[in-house]
Amino acid sequence: MIEIIILIFLTREIGKLALSKGQKPATWKFYNVLGWLTFECIGLLAGLMIFGKDNLVSVNLVGITFAVTSYFLIKSRLNKLSDHNVE
């Protein structure tokens, strides 16, 4: 449950940043959710390969770590865009 709340908060932050850069917030929010889910699945698979199915706490921590990494990658990509000056 806490993961969903974190995802909602981070998606709002990406939307605000996209708006300040002159981009469509909905597109970048979609990228954030898609990246989060994709990286979390990859992280869960990596965690299962590393720790096995008997250590689910560690597997989930690896999945969450990958998911948060996807947020920072998308934020970094968005930060590289030029600022949109609204006058």
PyMOL Python script that loads the backbone (N, CA, C, O; Angstrom):
from pymol import cmd

cmd.read_pdbstr("""\
ATOM      1  N   MET A   1       0.819  -1.191   0.000  1.00  0.00           N
ATOM      2  CA  MET A   1       0.000   0.000   0.000  1.00  0.00           C
ATOM      3  C   MET A   1       0.867   1.260   0.000  1.00  0.00           C
ATOM      4  O   MET A   1       0.583   2.220  -0.716  1.00  0.00           O
ATOM      5  N   ILE A   2       1.906   1.245   0.796  1.00  0.00           N
ATOM      6  CA  ILE A   2       2.791   2.407   0.862  1.00  0.00           C
ATOM      7  C   ILE A   2       3.465   2.644  -0.482  1.00  0.00           C
ATOM      8  O   ILE A   2       3.768   3.782  -0.839  1.00  0.00           O
ATOM      9  N   GLU A   3       3.696   1.584  -1.213  1.00  0.00           N
ATOM     10  CA  GLU A   3       4.332   1.705  -2.527  1.00  0.00           C
ATOM     11  C   GLU A   3       3.443   2.488  -3.495  1.00  0.00           C
ATOM     12  O   GLU A   3       3.946   3.282  -4.290  1.00  0.00           O
ATOM     13  N   ILE A   4       2.145   2.275  -3.437  1.00  0.00           N
ATOM     14  CA  ILE A   4       1.215   2.987  -4.302  1.00  0.00           C
ATOM     15  C   ILE A   4       1.187   4.471  -3.953  1.00  0.00           C
ATOM     16  O   ILE A   4       1.127   5.320  -4.843  1.00  0.00           O
ATOM     17  N   ILE A   5       1.231   4.783  -2.665  1.00  0.00           N
ATOM     18  CA  ILE A   5       1.245   6.179  -2.226  1.00  0.00           C
ATOM     19  C   ILE A   5       2.525   6.865  -2.708  1.00  0.00           C
ATOM     20  O   ILE A   5       2.482   8.005  -3.171  1.00  0.00           O
ATOM     21  N   ILE A   6       3.648   6.180  -2.601  1.00  0.00           N
ATOM     22  CA  ILE A   6       4.917   6.736  -3.076  1.00  0.00           C
ATOM     23  C   ILE A   6       4.874   6.955  -4.586  1.00  0.00           C
ATOM     24  O   ILE A   6       5.339   7.983  -5.080  1.00  0.00           O
ATOM     25  N   LEU A   7       4.321   5.999  -5.313  1.00  0.00           N
ATOM     26  CA  LEU A   7       4.216   6.133  -6.769  1.00  0.00           C
ATOM     27  C   LEU A   7       3.349   7.321  -7.153  1.00  0.00           C
ATOM     28  O   LEU A   7       3.689   8.055  -8.081  1.00  0.00           O
ATOM     29  N   ILE A   8       2.237   7.524  -6.457  1.00  0.00           N
ATOM     30  CA  ILE A   8       1.363   8.666  -6.739  1.00  0.00           C
ATOM     31  C   ILE A   8       2.109   9.972  -6.480  1.00  0.00           C
ATOM     32  O   ILE A   8       2.049  10.893  -7.294  1.00  0.00           O
ATOM     33  N   PHE A   9       2.804  10.055  -5.361  1.00  0.00           N
ATOM     34  CA  PHE A   9       3.558  11.266  -5.029  1.00  0.00           C
ATOM     35  C   PHE A   9       4.639  11.550  -6.070  1.00  0.00           C
ATOM     36  O   PHE A   9       4.770  12.684  -6.530  1.00  0.00           O
ATOM     37  N   LEU A  10       5.410  10.535  -6.443  1.00  0.00           N
ATOM     38  CA  LEU A  10       6.486  10.731  -7.413  1.00  0.00           C
ATOM     39  C   LEU A  10       5.941  11.077  -8.803  1.00  0.00           C
ATOM     40  O   LEU A  10       6.561  11.844  -9.540  1.00  0.00           O
ATOM     41  N   THR A  11       4.791  10.514  -9.157  1.00  0.00           N
ATOM     42  CA  THR A  11       4.172  10.818 -10.445  1.00  0.00           C
ATOM     43  C   THR A  11       3.714  12.270 -10.488  1.00  0.00           C
ATOM     44  O   THR A  11       3.833  12.927 -11.522  1.00  0.00           O
ATOM     45  N   ARG A  12       3.191  12.776  -9.374  1.00  0.00           N
ATOM     46  CA  ARG A  12       2.817  14.198  -9.314  1.00  0.00           C
ATOM     47  C   ARG A  12       4.042  15.085  -9.480  1.00  0.00           C
ATOM     48  O   ARG A  12       3.985  16.105 -10.166  1.00  0.00           O
ATOM     49  N   GLU A  13       5.146  14.699  -8.854  1.00  0.00           N
ATOM     50  CA  GLU A  13       6.376  15.487  -8.975  1.00  0.00           C
ATOM     51  C   GLU A  13       6.879  15.509 -10.416  1.00  0.00           C
ATOM     52  O   GLU A  13       7.331  16.545 -10.904  1.00  0.00           O
ATOM     53  N   ILE A  14       6.802  14.370 -11.092  1.00  0.00           N
ATOM     54  CA  ILE A  14       7.206  14.305 -12.501  1.00  0.00           C
ATOM     55  C   ILE A  14       6.294  15.196 -13.346  1.00  0.00           C
ATOM     56  O   ILE A  14       6.763  15.872 -14.262  1.00  0.00           O
ATOM     57  N   GLY A  15       5.004  15.201 -13.045  1.00  0.00           N
ATOM     58  CA  GLY A  15       4.060  16.046 -13.776  1.00  0.00           C
ATOM     59  C   GLY A  15       4.367  17.530 -13.612  1.00  0.00           C
ATOM     60  O   GLY A  15       4.308  18.290 -14.579  1.00  0.00           O
ATOM     61  N   LYS A  16       4.695  17.942 -12.393  1.00  0.00           N
ATOM     62  CA  LYS A  16       5.053  19.344 -12.140  1.00  0.00           C
ATOM     63  C   LYS A  16       6.326  19.729 -12.891  1.00  0.00           C
ATOM     64  O   LYS A  16       6.412  20.811 -13.473  1.00  0.00           O
ATOM     65  N   LEU A  17       7.305  18.837 -12.871  1.00  0.00           N
ATOM     66  CA  LEU A  17       8.559  19.109 -13.568  1.00  0.00           C
ATOM     67  C   LEU A  17       8.342  19.180 -15.075  1.00  0.00           C
ATOM     68  O   LEU A  17       8.912  20.039 -15.747  1.00  0.00           O
ATOM     69  N   ALA A  18       7.525  18.284 -15.601  1.00  0.00           N
ATOM     70  CA  ALA A  18       7.231  18.292 -17.041  1.00  0.00           C
ATOM     71  C   ALA A  18       6.531  19.581 -17.436  1.00  0.00           C
ATOM     72  O   ALA A  18       6.835  20.151 -18.484  1.00  0.00           O
ATOM     73  N   LEU A  19       5.604  20.047 -16.619  1.00  0.00           N
ATOM     74  CA  LEU A  19       4.904  21.286 -16.904  1.00  0.00           C
ATOM     75  C   LEU A  19       5.851  22.479 -16.904  1.00  0.00           C
ATOM     76  O   LEU A  19       5.727  23.379 -17.735  1.00  0.00           O
ATOM     77  N   SER A  20       6.795  22.484 -15.972  1.00  0.00           N
ATOM     78  CA  SER A  20       7.761  23.584 -15.930  1.00  0.00           C
ATOM     79  C   SER A  20       8.723  23.555 -17.118  1.00  0.00           C
ATOM     80  O   SER A  20       9.306  24.578 -17.475  1.00  0.00           O
ATOM     81  N   LYS A  21       8.884  22.395 -17.718  1.00  0.00           N
ATOM     82  CA  LYS A  21       9.750  22.264 -18.888  1.00  0.00           C
ATOM     83  C   LYS A  21       8.990  22.466 -20.195  1.00  0.00           C
ATOM     84  O   LYS A  21       9.584  22.402 -21.271  1.00  0.00           O
ATOM     85  N   GLY A  22       7.670  22.712 -20.113  1.00  0.00           N
ATOM     86  CA  GLY A  22       6.870  22.925 -21.314  1.00  0.00           C
ATOM     87  C   GLY A  22       6.466  21.636 -22.004  1.00  0.00           C
ATOM     88  O   GLY A  22       6.123  21.652 -23.186  1.00  0.00           O
ATOM     89  N   GLN A  23       6.498  20.536 -21.299  1.00  0.00           N
ATOM     90  CA  GLN A  23       6.132  19.226 -21.843  1.00  0.00           C
ATOM     91  C   GLN A  23       4.729  18.849 -21.356  1.00  0.00           C
ATOM     92  O   GLN A  23       4.195  19.460 -20.430  1.00  0.00           O
ATOM     93  N   LYS A  24       4.148  17.840 -21.993  1.00  0.00           N
ATOM     94  CA  LYS A  24       2.840  17.356 -21.573  1.00  0.00           C
ATOM     95  C   LYS A  24       3.014  16.510 -20.304  1.00  0.00           C
ATOM     96  O   LYS A  24       3.711  15.496 -20.334  1.00  0.00           O
ATOM     97  N   PRO A  25       2.395  16.911 -19.206  1.00  0.00           N
ATOM     98  CA  PRO A  25       2.558  16.150 -17.957  1.00  0.00           C
ATOM     99  C   PRO A  25       2.024  14.723 -18.044  1.00  0.00           C
ATOM    100  O   PRO A  25       2.611  13.812 -17.460  1.00  0.00           O
ATOM    101  N   ALA A  26       0.920  14.514 -18.765  1.00  0.00           N
ATOM    102  CA  ALA A  26       0.328  13.176 -18.839  1.00  0.00           C
ATOM    103  C   ALA A  26       1.278  12.172 -19.485  1.00  0.00           C
ATOM    104  O   ALA A  26       1.343  11.016 -19.067  1.00  0.00           O
ATOM    105  N   THR A  27       1.997  12.604 -20.484  1.00  0.00           N
ATOM    106  CA  THR A  27       2.948  11.714 -21.159  1.00  0.00           C
ATOM    107  C   THR A  27       4.045  11.277 -20.204  1.00  0.00           C
ATOM    108  O   THR A  27       4.385  10.096 -20.139  1.00  0.00           O
ATOM    109  N   TRP A  28       4.599  12.227 -19.464  1.00  0.00           N
ATOM    110  CA  TRP A  28       5.689  11.902 -18.554  1.00  0.00           C
ATOM    111  C   TRP A  28       5.199  11.128 -17.336  1.00  0.00           C
ATOM    112  O   TRP A  28       5.941  10.321 -16.776  1.00  0.00           O
ATOM    113  N   LYS A  29       3.962  11.364 -16.923  1.00  0.00           N
ATOM    114  CA  LYS A  29       3.377  10.564 -15.839  1.00  0.00           C
ATOM    115  C   LYS A  29       3.223   9.115 -16.287  1.00  0.00           C
ATOM    116  O   LYS A  29       3.492   8.185 -15.526  1.00  0.00           O
ATOM    117  N   PHE A  30       2.786   8.937 -17.533  1.00  0.00           N
ATOM    118  CA  PHE A  30       2.661   7.589 -18.084  1.00  0.00           C
ATOM    119  C   PHE A  30       4.019   6.899 -18.127  1.00  0.00           C
ATOM    120  O   PHE A  30       4.142   5.732 -17.755  1.00  0.00           O
ATOM    121  N   TYR A  31       5.048   7.632 -18.588  1.00  0.00           N
ATOM    122  CA  TYR A  31       6.395   7.071 -18.616  1.00  0.00           C
ATOM    123  C   TYR A  31       6.844   6.666 -17.216  1.00  0.00           C
ATOM    124  O   TYR A  31       7.485   5.629 -17.042  1.00  0.00           O
ATOM    125  N   ASN A  32       6.510   7.481 -16.224  1.00  0.00           N
ATOM    126  CA  ASN A  32       6.915   7.196 -14.848  1.00  0.00           C
ATOM    127  C   ASN A  32       6.266   5.908 -14.340  1.00  0.00           C
ATOM    128  O   ASN A  32       6.941   5.054 -13.765  1.00  0.00           O
ATOM    129  N   VAL A  33       4.961   5.772 -14.551  1.00  0.00           N
ATOM    130  CA  VAL A  33       4.261   4.569 -14.086  1.00  0.00           C
ATOM    131  C   VAL A  33       4.742   3.338 -14.844  1.00  0.00           C
ATOM    132  O   VAL A  33       4.976   2.286 -14.248  1.00  0.00           O
ATOM    133  N   LEU A  34       4.889   3.471 -16.150  1.00  0.00           N
ATOM    134  CA  LEU A  34       5.362   2.347 -16.960  1.00  0.00           C
ATOM    135  C   LEU A  34       6.778   1.934 -16.559  1.00  0.00           C
ATOM    136  O   LEU A  34       7.069   0.747 -16.417  1.00  0.00           O
ATOM    137  N   GLY A  35       7.651   2.919 -16.378  1.00  0.00           N
ATOM    138  CA  GLY A  35       9.019   2.624 -15.945  1.00  0.00           C
ATOM    139  C   GLY A  35       9.050   1.992 -14.575  1.00  0.00           C
ATOM    140  O   GLY A  35       9.809   1.053 -14.336  1.00  0.00           O
ATOM    141  N   TRP A  36       8.223   2.504 -13.663  1.00  0.00           N
ATOM    142  CA  TRP A  36       8.161   1.960 -12.305  1.00  0.00           C
ATOM    143  C   TRP A  36       7.792   0.480 -12.342  1.00  0.00           C
ATOM    144  O   TRP A  36       8.473  -0.351 -11.741  1.00  0.00           O
ATOM    145  N   LEU A  37       6.706   0.154 -13.055  1.00  0.00           N
ATOM    146  CA  LEU A  37       6.244  -1.232 -13.105  1.00  0.00           C
ATOM    147  C   LEU A  37       7.253  -2.144 -13.812  1.00  0.00           C
ATOM    148  O   LEU A  37       7.500  -3.266 -13.370  1.00  0.00           O
ATOM    149  N   THR A  38       7.827  -1.658 -14.899  1.00  0.00           N
ATOM    150  CA  THR A  38       8.795  -2.465 -15.643  1.00  0.00           C
ATOM    151  C   THR A  38      10.040  -2.739 -14.812  1.00  0.00           C
ATOM    152  O   THR A  38      10.489  -3.880 -14.707  1.00  0.00           O
ATOM    153  N   PHE A  39      10.592  -1.689 -14.223  1.00  0.00           N
ATOM    154  CA  PHE A  39      11.811  -1.866 -13.434  1.00  0.00           C
ATOM    155  C   PHE A  39      11.550  -2.680 -12.174  1.00  0.00           C
ATOM    156  O   PHE A  39      12.422  -3.424 -11.722  1.00  0.00           O
ATOM    157  N   GLU A  40      10.350  -2.543 -11.602  1.00  0.00           N
ATOM    158  CA  GLU A  40      10.049  -3.349 -10.424  1.00  0.00           C
ATOM    159  C   GLU A  40       9.998  -4.837 -10.774  1.00  0.00           C
ATOM    160  O   GLU A  40      10.500  -5.674 -10.023  1.00  0.00           O
ATOM    161  N   CYS A  41       9.393  -5.158 -11.911  1.00  0.00           N
ATOM    162  CA  CYS A  41       9.356  -6.566 -12.341  1.00  0.00           C
ATOM    163  C   CYS A  41      10.763  -7.097 -12.605  1.00  0.00           C
ATOM    164  O   CYS A  41      11.091  -8.221 -12.224  1.00  0.00           O
ATOM    165  N   ILE A  42      11.582  -6.291 -13.250  1.00  0.00           N
ATOM    166  CA  ILE A  42      12.965  -6.701 -13.504  1.00  0.00           C
ATOM    167  C   ILE A  42      13.706  -6.887 -12.177  1.00  0.00           C
ATOM    168  O   ILE A  42      14.467  -7.840 -12.010  1.00  0.00           O
ATOM    169  N   GLY A  43      13.475  -5.968 -11.237  1.00  0.00           N
ATOM    170  CA  GLY A  43      14.109  -6.074  -9.924  1.00  0.00           C
ATOM    171  C   GLY A  43      13.656  -7.295  -9.155  1.00  0.00           C
ATOM    172  O   GLY A  43      14.460  -7.942  -8.484  1.00  0.00           O
ATOM    173  N   LEU A  44      12.373  -7.617  -9.247  1.00  0.00           N
ATOM    174  CA  LEU A  44      11.876  -8.808  -8.565  1.00  0.00           C
ATOM    175  C   LEU A  44      12.496 -10.080  -9.148  1.00  0.00           C
ATOM    176  O   LEU A  44      12.852 -11.002  -8.414  1.00  0.00           O
ATOM    177  N   LEU A  45      12.618 -10.115 -10.467  1.00  0.00           N
ATOM    178  CA  LEU A  45      13.253 -11.279 -11.087  1.00  0.00           C
ATOM    179  C   LEU A  45      14.726 -11.377 -10.694  1.00  0.00           C
ATOM    180  O   LEU A  45      15.231 -12.465 -10.417  1.00  0.00           O
ATOM    181  N   ALA A  46      15.407 -10.237 -10.672  1.00  0.00           N
ATOM    182  CA  ALA A  46      16.814 -10.237 -10.258  1.00  0.00           C
ATOM    183  C   ALA A  46      16.934 -10.662  -8.795  1.00  0.00           C
ATOM    184  O   ALA A  46      17.829 -11.427  -8.435  1.00  0.00           O
ATOM    185  N   GLY A  47      16.031 -10.163  -7.963  1.00  0.00           N
ATOM    186  CA  GLY A  47      16.043 -10.552  -6.556  1.00  0.00           C
ATOM    187  C   GLY A  47      15.787 -12.033  -6.357  1.00  0.00           C
ATOM    188  O   GLY A  47      16.402 -12.667  -5.500  1.00  0.00           O
ATOM    189  N   LEU A  48      14.883 -12.579  -7.144  1.00  0.00           N
ATOM    190  CA  LEU A  48      14.623 -14.019  -7.053  1.00  0.00           C
ATOM    191  C   LEU A  48      15.838 -14.838  -7.472  1.00  0.00           C
ATOM    192  O   LEU A  48      16.132 -15.875  -6.876  1.00  0.00           O
ATOM    193  N   MET A  49      16.542 -14.368  -8.498  1.00  0.00           N
ATOM    194  CA  MET A  49      17.740 -15.085  -8.937  1.00  0.00           C
ATOM    195  C   MET A  49      18.854 -14.991  -7.897  1.00  0.00           C
ATOM    196  O   MET A  49      19.620 -15.938  -7.717  1.00  0.00           O
ATOM    197  N   ILE A  50      18.945 -13.855  -7.216  1.00  0.00           N
ATOM    198  CA  ILE A  50      20.012 -13.669  -6.230  1.00  0.00           C
ATOM    199  C   ILE A  50      19.689 -14.371  -4.911  1.00  0.00           C
ATOM    200  O   ILE A  50      20.516 -15.115  -4.382  1.00  0.00           O
ATOM    201  N   PHE A  51      18.472 -14.131  -4.374  1.00  0.00           N
ATOM    202  CA  PHE A  51      18.143 -14.593  -3.030  1.00  0.00           C
ATOM    203  C   PHE A  51      17.295 -15.856  -2.991  1.00  0.00           C
ATOM    204  O   PHE A  51      17.223 -16.508  -1.950  1.00  0.00           O
ATOM    205  N   GLY A  52      16.660 -16.212  -4.080  1.00  0.00           N
ATOM    206  CA  GLY A  52      15.791 -17.378  -4.085  1.00  0.00           C
ATOM    207  C   GLY A  52      14.413 -17.035  -3.544  1.00  0.00           C
ATOM    208  O   GLY A  52      14.180 -15.920  -3.079  1.00  0.00           O
ATOM    209  N   LYS A  53      13.505 -17.995  -3.607  1.00  0.00           N
ATOM    210  CA  LYS A  53      12.124 -17.730  -3.222  1.00  0.00           C
ATOM    211  C   LYS A  53      11.883 -17.802  -1.716  1.00  0.00           C
ATOM    212  O   LYS A  53      10.776 -17.521  -1.258  1.00  0.00           O
ATOM    213  N   ASP A  54      12.888 -18.169  -0.950  1.00  0.00           N
ATOM    214  CA  ASP A  54      12.724 -18.280   0.501  1.00  0.00           C
ATOM    215  C   ASP A  54      12.949 -16.966   1.234  1.00  0.00           C
ATOM    216  O   ASP A  54      12.587 -16.862   2.406  1.00  0.00           O
ATOM    217  N   ASN A  55      13.530 -15.965   0.596  1.00  0.00           N
ATOM    218  CA  ASN A  55      13.855 -14.693   1.231  1.00  0.00           C
ATOM    219  C   ASN A  55      13.093 -13.567   0.530  1.00  0.00           C
ATOM    220  O   ASN A  55      13.686 -12.759  -0.184  1.00  0.00           O
ATOM    221  N   LEU A  56      11.774 -13.520   0.741  1.00  0.00           N
ATOM    222  CA  LEU A  56      10.931 -12.591   0.002  1.00  0.00           C
ATOM    223  C   LEU A  56      11.125 -11.129   0.406  1.00  0.00           C
ATOM    224  O   LEU A  56      10.879 -10.239  -0.407  1.00  0.00           O
ATOM    225  N   VAL A  57      11.551 -10.862   1.617  1.00  0.00           N
ATOM    226  CA  VAL A  57      11.789  -9.479   2.035  1.00  0.00           C
ATOM    227  C   VAL A  57      12.917  -8.877   1.209  1.00  0.00           C
ATOM    228  O   VAL A  57      12.799  -7.754   0.719  1.00  0.00           O
ATOM    229  N   SER A  58      13.995  -9.609   1.056  1.00  0.00           N
ATOM    230  CA  SER A  58      15.113  -9.120   0.256  1.00  0.00           C
ATOM    231  C   SER A  58      14.724  -8.982  -1.215  1.00  0.00           C
ATOM    232  O   SER A  58      15.144  -8.038  -1.884  1.00  0.00           O
ATOM    233  N   VAL A  59      13.935  -9.907  -1.709  1.00  0.00           N
ATOM    234  CA  VAL A  59      13.475  -9.848  -3.097  1.00  0.00           C
ATOM    235  C   VAL A  59      12.644  -8.588  -3.321  1.00  0.00           C
ATOM    236  O   VAL A  59      12.818  -7.897  -4.325  1.00  0.00           O
ATOM    237  N   ASN A  60      11.743  -8.289  -2.389  1.00  0.00           N
ATOM    238  CA  ASN A  60      10.919  -7.080  -2.510  1.00  0.00           C
ATOM    239  C   ASN A  60      11.752  -5.818  -2.409  1.00  0.00           C
ATOM    240  O   ASN A  60      11.480  -4.846  -3.115  1.00  0.00           O
ATOM    241  N   LEU A  61      12.755  -5.808  -1.556  1.00  0.00           N
ATOM    242  CA  LEU A  61      13.626  -4.639  -1.433  1.00  0.00           C
ATOM    243  C   LEU A  61      14.395  -4.375  -2.729  1.00  0.00           C
ATOM    244  O   LEU A  61      14.580  -3.222  -3.119  1.00  0.00           O
ATOM    245  N   VAL A  62      14.835  -5.428  -3.385  1.00  0.00           N
ATOM    246  CA  VAL A  62      15.510  -5.267  -4.675  1.00  0.00           C
ATOM    247  C   VAL A  62      14.532  -4.713  -5.712  1.00  0.00           C
ATOM    248  O   VAL A  62      14.897  -3.841  -6.500  1.00  0.00           O
ATOM    249  N   GLY A  63      13.298  -5.211  -5.718  1.00  0.00           N
ATOM    250  CA  GLY A  63      12.286  -4.722  -6.646  1.00  0.00           C
ATOM    251  C   GLY A  63      11.974  -3.249  -6.431  1.00  0.00           C
ATOM    252  O   GLY A  63      11.859  -2.495  -7.397  1.00  0.00           O
ATOM    253  N   ILE A  64      11.835  -2.831  -5.177  1.00  0.00           N
ATOM    254  CA  ILE A  64      11.566  -1.426  -4.864  1.00  0.00           C
ATOM    255  C   ILE A  64      12.755  -0.555  -5.257  1.00  0.00           C
ATOM    256  O   ILE A  64      12.576   0.550  -5.770  1.00  0.00           O
ATOM    257  N   THR A  65      13.953  -1.046  -5.019  1.00  0.00           N
ATOM    258  CA  THR A  65      15.152  -0.287  -5.387  1.00  0.00           C
ATOM    259  C   THR A  65      15.195  -0.044  -6.892  1.00  0.00           C
ATOM    260  O   THR A  65      15.493   1.067  -7.329  1.00  0.00           O
ATOM    261  N   PHE A  66      14.906  -1.054  -7.674  1.00  0.00           N
ATOM    262  CA  PHE A  66      14.873  -0.895  -9.129  1.00  0.00           C
ATOM    263  C   PHE A  66      13.780   0.094  -9.528  1.00  0.00           C
ATOM    264  O   PHE A  66      13.991   0.919 -10.417  1.00  0.00           O
ATOM    265  N   ALA A  67      12.620   0.020  -8.885  1.00  0.00           N
ATOM    266  CA  ALA A  67      11.508   0.910  -9.223  1.00  0.00           C
ATOM    267  C   ALA A  67      11.862   2.368  -8.942  1.00  0.00           C
ATOM    268  O   ALA A  67      11.583   3.239  -9.766  1.00  0.00           O
ATOM    269  N   VAL A  68      12.469   2.643  -7.798  1.00  0.00           N
ATOM    270  CA  VAL A  68      12.861   4.011  -7.460  1.00  0.00           C
ATOM    271  C   VAL A  68      13.943   4.495  -8.419  1.00  0.00           C
ATOM    272  O   VAL A  68      13.986   5.676  -8.761  1.00  0.00           O
ATOM    273  N   THR A  69      14.803   3.603  -8.847  1.00  0.00           N
ATOM    274  CA  THR A  69      15.831   3.963  -9.824  1.00  0.00           C
ATOM    275  C   THR A  69      15.193   4.426 -11.133  1.00  0.00           C
ATOM    276  O   THR A  69      15.696   5.348 -11.776  1.00  0.00           O
ATOM    277  N   SER A  70      14.099   3.798 -11.526  1.00  0.00           N
ATOM    278  CA  SER A  70      13.424   4.223 -12.761  1.00  0.00           C
ATOM    279  C   SER A  70      12.904   5.650 -12.636  1.00  0.00           C
ATOM    280  O   SER A  70      12.931   6.409 -13.605  1.00  0.00           O
ATOM    281  N   TYR A  71      12.431   6.020 -11.444  1.00  0.00           N
ATOM    282  CA  TYR A  71      11.979   7.407 -11.230  1.00  0.00           C
ATOM    283  C   TYR A  71      13.131   8.379 -11.440  1.00  0.00           C
ATOM    284  O   TYR A  71      12.971   9.397 -12.112  1.00  0.00           O
ATOM    285  N   PHE A  72      14.286   8.070 -10.870  1.00  0.00           N
ATOM    286  CA  PHE A  72      15.427   8.970 -11.005  1.00  0.00           C
ATOM    287  C   PHE A  72      15.933   9.040 -12.444  1.00  0.00           C
ATOM    288  O   PHE A  72      16.407  10.092 -12.876  1.00  0.00           O
ATOM    289  N   LEU A  73      15.843   7.951 -13.185  1.00  0.00           N
ATOM    290  CA  LEU A  73      16.237   7.978 -14.597  1.00  0.00           C
ATOM    291  C   LEU A  73      15.306   8.869 -15.417  1.00  0.00           C
ATOM    292  O   LEU A  73      15.765   9.641 -16.259  1.00  0.00           O
ATOM    293  N   ILE A  74      14.010   8.764 -15.173  1.00  0.00           N
ATOM    294  CA  ILE A  74      13.048   9.588 -15.898  1.00  0.00           C
ATOM    295  C   ILE A  74      13.199  11.049 -15.494  1.00  0.00           C
ATOM    296  O   ILE A  74      13.126  11.935 -16.346  1.00  0.00           O
ATOM    297  N   LYS A  75      13.406  11.309 -14.215  1.00  0.00           N
ATOM    298  CA  LYS A  75      13.608  12.677 -13.747  1.00  0.00           C
ATOM    299  C   LYS A  75      14.870  13.280 -14.360  1.00  0.00           C
ATOM    300  O   LYS A  75      14.884  14.452 -14.735  1.00  0.00           O
ATOM    301  N   SER A  76      15.919  12.484 -14.459  1.00  0.00           N
ATOM    302  CA  SER A  76      17.163  12.957 -15.065  1.00  0.00           C
ATOM    303  C   SER A  76      16.954  13.312 -16.530  1.00  0.00           C
ATOM    304  O   SER A  76      17.454  14.333 -17.002  1.00  0.00           O
ATOM    305  N   ARG A  77      16.224  12.481 -17.242  1.00  0.00           N
ATOM    306  CA  ARG A  77      15.944  12.739 -18.657  1.00  0.00           C
ATOM    307  C   ARG A  77      15.130  14.021 -18.811  1.00  0.00           C
ATOM    308  O   ARG A  77      15.376  14.813 -19.721  1.00  0.00           O
ATOM    309  N   LEU A  78      14.181  14.221 -17.936  1.00  0.00           N
ATOM    310  CA  LEU A  78      13.339  15.409 -17.993  1.00  0.00           C
ATOM    311  C   LEU A  78      14.115  16.659 -17.600  1.00  0.00           C
ATOM    312  O   LEU A  78      13.871  17.735 -18.147  1.00  0.00           O
ATOM    313  N   ASN A  79      15.037  16.532 -16.667  1.00  0.00           N
ATOM    314  CA  ASN A  79      15.856  17.678 -16.262  1.00  0.00           C
ATOM    315  C   ASN A  79      16.798  18.151 -17.370  1.00  0.00           C
ATOM    316  O   ASN A  79      17.195  19.316 -17.390  1.00  0.00           O
ATOM    317  N   LYS A  80      17.154  17.260 -18.283  1.00  0.00           N
ATOM    318  CA  LYS A  80      18.061  17.623 -19.376  1.00  0.00           C
ATOM    319  C   LYS A  80      17.375  18.503 -20.427  1.00  0.00           C
ATOM    320  O   LYS A  80      18.051  19.153 -21.225  1.00  0.00           O
ATOM    321  N   LEU A  81      16.049  18.526 -20.431  1.00  0.00           N
ATOM    322  CA  LEU A  81      15.325  19.360 -21.388  1.00  0.00           C
ATOM    323  C   LEU A  81      15.428  20.817 -20.976  1.00  0.00           C
ATOM    324  O   LEU A  81      15.591  21.134 -19.797  1.00  0.00           O
ATOM    325  N   SER A  82      15.332  21.697 -21.962  1.00  0.00           N
ATOM    326  CA  SER A  82      15.449  23.123 -21.655  1.00  0.00           C
ATOM    327  C   SER A  82      14.192  23.612 -20.939  1.00  0.00           C
ATOM    328  O   SER A  82      13.099  23.076 -21.122  1.00  0.00           O
ATOM    329  N   ASP A  83      14.384  24.650 -20.114  1.00  0.00           N
ATOM    330  CA  ASP A  83      13.274  25.222 -19.363  1.00  0.00           C
ATOM    331  C   ASP A  83      12.321  25.967 -20.289  1.00  0.00           C
ATOM    332  O   ASP A  83      12.729  26.537 -21.301  1.00  0.00           O
ATOM    333  N   HIS A  84      11.073  25.950 -19.928  1.00  0.00           N
ATOM    334  CA  HIS A  84      10.031  26.659 -20.678  1.00  0.00           C
ATOM    335  C   HIS A  84       9.752  27.957 -19.930  1.00  0.00           C
ATOM    336  O   HIS A  84       9.260  27.931 -18.801  1.00  0.00           O
ATOM    337  N   ASN A  85      10.060  29.081 -20.549  1.00  0.00           N
ATOM    338  CA  ASN A  85       9.861  30.377 -19.907  1.00  0.00           C
ATOM    339  C   ASN A  85       8.461  30.893 -20.209  1.00  0.00           C
ATOM    340  O   ASN A  85       8.141  31.225 -21.351  1.00  0.00           O
ATOM    341  N   VAL A  86       7.635  30.954 -19.175  1.00  0.00           N
ATOM    342  CA  VAL A  86       6.269  31.475 -19.315  1.00  0.00           C
ATOM    343  C   VAL A  86       6.300  32.923 -18.857  1.00  0.00           C
ATOM    344  O   VAL A  86       6.663  33.214 -17.717  1.00  0.00           O
ATOM    345  N   GLU A  87       5.913  33.842 -19.761  1.00  0.00           N
ATOM    346  CA  GLU A  87       5.927  35.270 -19.423  1.00  0.00           C
ATOM    347  C   GLU A  87       4.568  35.872 -19.579  1.00  0.00           C
ATOM    348  O   GLU A  87       4.390  37.066 -19.337  1.00  0.00           O
TER     349      GLU A  87
END
""", "prot")
cmd.dss("prot")
cmd.show_as("cartoon", "prot")
cmd.util.cbc("prot")
cmd.orient("prot")
